[in-house]
Structures are given as C-alpha cells and as structure tokens.
Amino acid sequence: MVRRRACDGCYLRKNRCTGDQPCHNCVRAGFECSYAKKPAKPGPKGPRRGTYLRVNKELQELRDRAAPGPATPPWPGDAGSSSPQDTCLSENLSSSDPFPLISSGEVLPSAEWESNFSLSEVLAYLEIYHQRMYPVWPVVDRTRLGSMLMKDWNNCETCALAFGICAATIAQLRIDSEGFPPGNTAASQKREKGMVADRFAVEAERYRSLYDYRESTSIEAVLVPLFLHFYYGAEQKIQTASFLLGESVRMCQLLGLDKEDTYQCLDLAEDSYRRRTFWLLYVTERGHAMQHGTNICLTNSIKFSSPGHAGERRLLEAFDNLVGLFTSVEGILLDPKGHGRSQNKQYCKETLSQLQSQLRQHIQWPEEYNEVQRTDIVVTQQWLRILLWQLSLKKTYLSSGSTDASMSLTYPAHVARDALQFVSNVSLGTLVAHGPGMEIKLFEIASTLLDVINCVPSLSQDTSLRSRDILHHLCYRLFALSNGKAQRLEVLQRKLGESRISYLPFNPLPLIGDHPSAHSRAHNPTSEETGEEEEQHE
C-alpha cells in the first residue's frame, strides 16, 4: 500500500490532503501548494535520550507535587488541613503499581503525534484522573491505557478515550490551564487562550471522526461517549450530555453488557472491566434521569463486579453500596418501563415508609471508605430521602403530628440536618469532584427545607432542630461549591428573599463539626444561643 504524502500546507494545518499537485485544500484556501518538507520515515521510532528523560522527569514531578488532596481551596473558615482519607488516598485507590517510568528500550510515538497536546501531558492528566476521579468513575486503568497509547498511538479509539477522560477530569475538577500539570507552564504559555478541558474535548471528538465509531464492537465504544457526557455535563451543556449518554446506553445494549450470559466466556479482568462499565452507566443514567427528567433504559439485570485484587475491595464495596441506593428505589422513584419518574402509579403509605426506613439504616458508613466515595453515598442517600418525602406528600396524607417521622411534614429538616452534619466535615475539593450533580442534590435538600419552613411556621420555633441555621449552612456551602454563579443558587436566594430569611454568604456562621461539642449543641442549643440566633435572623 502506497502511503499518500501530505503537502506542506495540509501538514501544518493538520488537514487531510488529497496528494494532488495542487491539492484540493490549497486551491480552495488560495495557498501555494508545495511539497518542500522532507517526509518523515513512517512508523514508530525509538525515543531520543532527551525525550524519555523529559517524560520521566514530568511524571516524577507529578507524583511528587500533585498531592491527592483537593485541588480546590478548603471551605472558607475551615482549618485547611486535609483529612486522613485525603492523606492516604493514593494508597487506598491504587488499582495497580505506580505509573511506570518509561525506559529507554520502550517505544514512544514518533514526532508525528498528531495532537495539540504532548504525550507527557496526556499521561499526566490520566494520572490526575487516577488519583482524584477513579473513586467516582472506577472503570479505566490508567496504566493499561497509558501503555496502549505509548505502543499504538495510531489507534484512534484509544486516543479518543484518553482525551475524553482528560476532558472530563479537568472539567469536573475545574482545573484551568494554569493548574496542572505542574511541570508544563512553558507548554501552557505556547497555547492560545482557552480552557484546557475544551481543547481535550475537541481532540476526543476529532479522533472519533477518524474511525467508524458507530460500528465499533469494543468496550471503548461505550466509554468514549460516557466520558464525553461527563465533560459536557460539567460544562452545563445538558442537551449534548443527554445525547451522548443515550449513545453510550445504546452501545451498552448492542454489546450485550446488560445480559448476564455475555460474561460467561470472559477472563476475570475483562469480566470486571465490563461489569464496572455497565454499573457506572446504570448509576449515571438514573442520576441524570432523576435530575433532568429523561427516560431510562437499563435495568438491574447483571451481577455486580468482583474485586480484581485486595487493594480494590473497599473501593468496589463502596461503589456497590452506591448502586444499591438506586436499585432500592427502582419502580418507585424510577419507572422501569422507561420514564424518569413514575407518574400514575398508586403508592401505599406503608411501602413509602418502609423504603424510608431502609434508606435510614446506614447513616454511618465505614470510615475505611475514601472520603470521595463516602460523600457521594451519604449525599445521594439524603437526596433520595427528600425525593421520597416529596412523593409521599403528593400521593399520601402527611401531618405534623405523625408518629412516623418519615410521614411528618417536618421530616426534611431531619434529612437536611443529617446531610449537613456530614458535608460540614469534608473538603470543598471532595464535593467538587462530583460535579454539578452534587450541587443539584444539595439544592434539592435546601430548597425543600425552605419550603417546609414557609409552610410549617412552628418549625422555626423548634429549638431541637434549628432549621434556619441548617438552611443557612447549606446555602453557604452551595455558594462556595458553585462559586456564587449557579442558576439554582439564584433561585434559592430569590426564595429566601421572598421568605424574608437573611442569607449572608460572605459572613458564614461557624461550621457544625468544627468543635467536639458542636454536635450536641446542634441538637440541644442553650436558651442563650437560641436567643442569639433568633436575633440574627430577625
């Protein structure tokens, strides 16, 4: 097969050249078509000494300087120290050996690596994904993916997945062009102004256009649109994110990931890889449907993944518990026939009460779970309790004097208190790692509490709950989490103004949990404290 050579203009502009003299692109653009550049020898080359030394140096700097704690600042007013879970994150999450340095005998891509990012930058962001986002998206092994990139950079599907993961990671963690990787300031300065995540997403889309991804039968055909969904969701482009999620779900079904019999002949590693992909997609589809009212297609149809090795036992156990929260409300909050929310189904009070009791069983999750996963589980748990209460309010009769707390009008205050007691003691970076979904969940909890305060005046006088303080703290956390720019925060501020409830985001109250006695004060405030709080609200 004769390799077609690109003209100088198409090579510099990274266009596909027709190889004519003059070529079609140059004629259309009005350029002089020339072939003066000496053609490079095709195929991968052995690395120059300086190349692998530079890559090794940057990877070593990333491990030394990119601490696994939050990349974003702590809560204003917090002590700023990282939690034990943050300190030990790399040991707890490690699914394999540390990222291997490149030896002089390994093959690196040639000088014709056709991307606006260097290979070392891609590997560096994949390392950040492993350290910070693997607990949220526990699917792709960055060592395996990095090795595939270094050995076969011509595989467009592998490149699309790598760039998609980088784009999603940067957007979710809000890493700007100057944040990471730490050793690449010179390379960053060479780029034109713009967000790095956007450029990675463009690269992922470009590589997708170079192969027939709709006919692909690999697991990457599910993962590439899924990670692009995460990117567009973090960028608040909900329609694009929804289309990509739908594409990922359809590919999942076409490949049979939702059928148990397709896993019978797979080895343990591939079996785990595919099951994790299915369950991550299952949770993502349900969260998106409940937040944006879209339909669902996947059902609880296969077994959960078994841990590949001892180091991942806790991580997969935590992920399994998150999946269990969503499977518990299937058919209640989610209609298995396709609708995001059940509309016409009849519910009995006992069924809803029993489900609330089931969600309350695990208020304290194991400390061995890393902070990122525990935060996802706890906040999702409280969010589902609020959604169930809202459903109970529509379908059954609730009263302030009910002996069943979950069937009481004041129940959201108890749920909000449970949520606040947890999020008050986690770093801002931990919440940021979960993207806009975390904002939506906390907003739903705070907004429901505000509605109850307005409808049940006696709740404001209940000193055992301190509902207004809880609302104040939740609003402050939402403000910090959204940088004061979220549309939902504006809605909440407007509702606070209409309710004549003061909200001072720049002058927060002390955080619950800052002192050992704070927990007891939250439940049993002294009359002196209560008087001060009522005075402040007035």
Steps between C-alpha positions, in 0.01 A plus 500: 500500500646838393490759776352828378716798586351824633604834353668762719181704546282202599770369733525832687120542515448131592260446210454181301681559172389358163864466391440684171710782358347738593282330760130579546545669840768742378298593190196573713696700760710688243837365625800409288516119511851367561673180613824653623496334845711188514268205571549325834570130507167322570436294812603543862857595584710422798506796740781747513672507836372850572141396424464220752700694762259793464190278525641317803583830669149642450332181624724497808421868569128422472522223761711717732305824471138407413381406847188280506314756713262759355624716215248762602533704817334378820179651633554864594541499874611135518831404653627409155654171605425194293320205650667164564304364205652766274850431633476130427301529178768374267558185707127428533418555133798344333373234263848412380860592545596869479512632146812345343781717381591459134818307439732576213403172333130580475335640189367854506287665232689657218532872444175476300281459810209694356364688800515843657611331823820310562490138611648596837211743560242233419670254736516767771126569483427126499697484824279774645195298393635200689582696815189718517219361282549122499280464812220681313552320166672171602534355152811583297844382612726792417812277486347277235366795302832685518685192382261463206561864404877462508499178298230577244432869463333436161199342674246782472255338742765477773596863442135610508451325835817651649407854390140450617618395847732800517222739395254358755758504781607859438143628466372314807790612721497852350868487412589804290785535253736603777409243762644172373722338404751686721803455277348630177475877541714558191277278290189672639633841404538387141131418472251763401268619774223254580398229741705183489193279548337645186811427296518144627133450410563635150787252462278213619230596249760536225636151559145362502450644153800302372338157547152352469417510870135406443608156374760438768457184708751587773419610854654837416194563279305529827763688700593776253148653483458441875806706591400766248161501676682570828690786334193667346303449821773680697483779241120524554426403138217270602354425158833390354574303816161327473556399138844354581362312800230353277764393249700330774190315626411379150854374439487325838185317394633417152814346654289302746649648815154485658470121446657261748564227243746721306747479792537121509811461285694807617813498712483661845655834396276551196194384696569759773570773243168446323291464818642822644422677175140380512444598864662840459269560203204370702562748784573785259182442298287497816657808651459689172137385462402604853669839467393589146184294439639281220406137435689193620573178312734286711374273776656309788576202276854374574713414803734753654873495427732305728819680609800430280740501796501574873590868452165568330274315744393809694467714189267255328309438823428873524403513132268203553329686787446803274343274237282346771349839584371536144379141467302541824280774349454335162131483421424773755698810408596346167262329260669186353287538187704797392376812676735694724230540765194291561191715449182296526598212727306455824706498817403387847628679807656183641713442188641852504561485876680167467722637225585805712593267784721301265684815389552603864661171601853609409557853624863431596698342218839331562787740560715273282318632193687792349346842553399551138291184489349543847392852406328373185319227695388721790377797294326270249335321791360824648394620155300181441336540842389850397364377165309222674352750745392722208331197342330419831371856521336463157364148537408467869389707798774653719461685828719677754381269775574168327668238718700387194768765449527427126127574460529831687494844341822590682697199374716702252652686796631171641636395160667838446661476844643155417635631169653809658669310781693305237584765238616741773795271562619432145717717281365716221714305251323179599161648409635659181616156380133402454425787262164671448314194630614583852368855467163369381467260794592759763274756334205257510557439870535871585207609280267238651602607851423862412155405369425312821614794715258723310211254524553388860561813712547295816812345351692826543418492870624143549832555678595130477533524121623858444363477147597854402861443602506179296358688201758776545790252502370312195465827307854594591634168377308532176645848455856373548442191283358700208735799536186710546404458134258206484151567365352284777670717760328804353165320527571417863607857578181632342288262708690606812429864419130431449494317834686787671769266627843660521784339306857626541727287280809713564468490879421136587419360841751254654480162336324218680766251595783751550499427873445174692194643672340631181300184439332517839432873461333436163247280675474675834583869468492706814235764542773761473615367160143472377433859592810617313403302190143632496639849540738452207222368274282795586 
